[in-house]
Amino acid sequence: MKRHYLTLPFALSLMAALAYPCFAQDMPNDIQVRLAGSPSIGKRLTTDVATAWARTLGLGGIRMFVGNDPTEYEISASRPDIGKKLRISVSTRGNLSGLEALLRGQADLWMAAAQVTEADLEAMRKHNVPNVPTLAEMQTPGTENVVGLDAIAIVVHPGNPVKRLTIPQIRDLFQGKIANWSQVGGPNLPVKLYAVDAGAGYAGIFCSAIIGNADISSCMPSLGHLAAPPYELPDDLTEQIVKDPGGVSFVAFEDRHDARAVAIATPCDKAIGIDGFLIKTDEYPLTRRLYMYSNPGKPLSAASRAYLAYVLSGEGQTSVGMKGFATLIPSSAPETYTASRLDSVSDTQDGGHTHILPADVRSFEQAVDNAARFSITFRFQASTSALDSRAEADLGRLAEAMALPENQGRPVVLIGFTNTVGDYIGNRTLSRERAMAIRDRLNKQYGIKNVSAVGVGSTAAVACKLDESAAPLNQHVEVWLRERP
């Protein structure tokens, strides 16, 4: 195989607290990790994260070897004086190819741009893959690992007066069904469609969330007539949008620049603007989680386990953030968040069908008094009260955050929420029980004592209950931090 040698840039300043011994003490001298799956993760994230990890291990001579197949490459590093060598092989042929490689033992970790589904596993069975796990086994915390968050913005010319669009309107714009901005309350101006190359990692979010077709190869050609060929560089694309009053496109969260991002309007007429905090809480509609899966039937090697631990660590997440993804590092809401949430506390988000009891409104108001919301939001596995894989990991992240000097001694308030489906009082009771269960785990497992729990049911919903796809967002427990007494 012909190889081209490229020196990788060292963009990350590493912290001494997470130095080589933390991750390498039980690893062999010949460190090998095999990754396969999504181009979104493999091409945009893995290179810099793997480079940073190699430096953390104290290795040098970092190189990337690119063969004749552009979907595959290797990263290598070494330290001859101690006999350590590192090789990370990466295959970015697509989501399902990564799952198949994982289950056939050809990869250690599957890079997935969406949560594994039963349809994915059924596709493996049709490919005669042996010993296909169950969906429950694949979604078990530790096997399923959220490693970052991705989001896109719908961008227009800064002077375009259209401030919000629904997802159906965005779909119609890009499929050519809306050809003039006057059809969505804008000026009498033709719509000019611009797009990124289909190989851009974030095209998958657009296709799945807007077009409803996760297959990029068929989704992108289905767009309406473009004003120019697809752009390879996002900076070139946003520069063009700023020049064209009729222009519209989609870019990664970090690539908006001088173009203006429109808010996403829900069926309840609520506008949700793109915001780093709402991406972290999963509440911005055009957000997706990025995953790494191990094979539940095969223990990870020491090297693969160490690599995954690094990706999930604070230092690894810093590297993830440098590639334009939202990280899992906890953060506080903007100062204006609490006031805006209180303004909508009695908004039922279901067209007024649910009557929110005044006592529940007061409970929410009291719970958030002198408090700020934390980005950690505990969500649950479908139709259960069991925490999902990200929430399980977030228990530890919350404990680490509370150990920081700026948070020590601050009371923690857990607020549980549910949907409107079912009995109102029963839902409120369920929301409180879930919050109390998390409080008890924080106390017993992590020694966090100053935690209170309250449940307010469907009060202060964050997602429109008329939108079935968004409904699960209301089944959650929020973390709020009060100022020290």
C-alpha positions, 0 to 999 in steps of 0.5 A: 500500500502506498503511504503518504506521510503528514506531520500532524499539528499540535493544537492542544495544550495538555494538562499535567494532571492527566499525564501518561501514567494515568492511561498507560500503566497497564498497556503493552509496549505495542499499543493498537486501537482500531476505530471504524464507522462515521466520517463525521467522527473519524474525519473531524474528531479522531485525528486531533483527539488521537494526536492529543492522546499520543502526546499525553502518553509521552510519545513523539514522532506522530504521523498520519499514514494515508493509503490509496483508500481515502476512507482509511488512515493510520496514526502512529507515534513512538518513544524508542527509549522506553520501547513504546509504539502506538498505532491507531487505525481508522476506517470511515466507510460509514455507520453500518460498516463500522458496526459490522467491523465491530461485531466481526472483530475487525474494530475495537470501537464503533464510531456512530453518528446516531444511537444504535437501533434495532434496524441497524442490528437487523441489517447485521443479521441480514449480512450474516454477522454472527452473534449479533447482540440485542439492542438492550446489550448495545445500549448498556452504559459502558458499551454505549458511550456518548463522546460529544455533541454536534449541531448545525445552524440554518444560516441566512444573510444578516439583513434577511428579516426572517427570524424563525423557520419551522422544520417543515419550512426549512425542508420545503426551502431546500427541496425547492417548494418554497422559492421566494422568501415572501412565502415565509414572511420575508421580502419578495426575493428569490431563495438561493440555496447553497450547500456543503459537499456531501462529504461534510460530516454535519450533512448527516444532521441536516439529512436526518433532522430536516429531510428525514433521510439519514442516507446522505448519498440519496438525501443531498441529490434530493435538494433543489437547484443550488445557486453554486456547486457544493462548497468544500470549505465552510468558511467559503460557504458562510462568506457567500451567504453574507454576500447574497441577500437571498441565500440560505444554507446550513453549517456547523455550529462553530462555522456561522461567522457573520451569517445569521442563524435563524431560530427553529420554531416549534408547533407550539410557536416557540422559537429556539435559537442555536445556543451552546448551552441548549446544545449541551442539554439536547434541547436545540432541535438540530443537535445529535449525540456522537457515540463510540460503542464497544462489543458487549460480547468482547472485553476491550483491550487495555489500549482501547479502554485507555483511549476511550477513557481519554476521549471521555476525560476533561482533557479529551473533551477539550480536544473534542471541542477544538474540532467544533463539537459541543463537549460534555464538560458541564457548564452553567446557563447564561445569566438570562436563562432563569428569567426566560424560563420563569417567564414561560413556567405556566406555558403548557407547550401543548396548546393549552390542553393541560392545566398546570396547578398553581402549586406546581408553578410555585414549586418550580419558582422556589426550586430555581430561586437564587440558582443557576441551571447546570448543563448536566441533564439526566435523561432516561432509556425509552419507556423506563426510569433507568438512566441512559448511557450519557446520564450514567456518565454524567453522575460522575461528571457532576461529582467532579464538578462539585469538587471544584473550588468554585462549586464546593458548598453549593446546594444542588437542586434536582428538578424532575419533569415529565410529559402530559400523557397520562394522569397529571398527579401520577406524572408529577409523582413520577418526576419527583421519584426520579429526582429522588432516585438520582439524589440518593445515588449522588449521596451514596455513590459520590458522597454529595450530601447537600442535594434536594429533589423536587418533581413538577411534572409537566410544569415548565416544559422545555419541548413542545408536546405537540411534536412527537419527536421532541416529547422525550425531551420533557422526560428528564431531571435538571440540575440547578446549583444555588449560591452558597448560603 
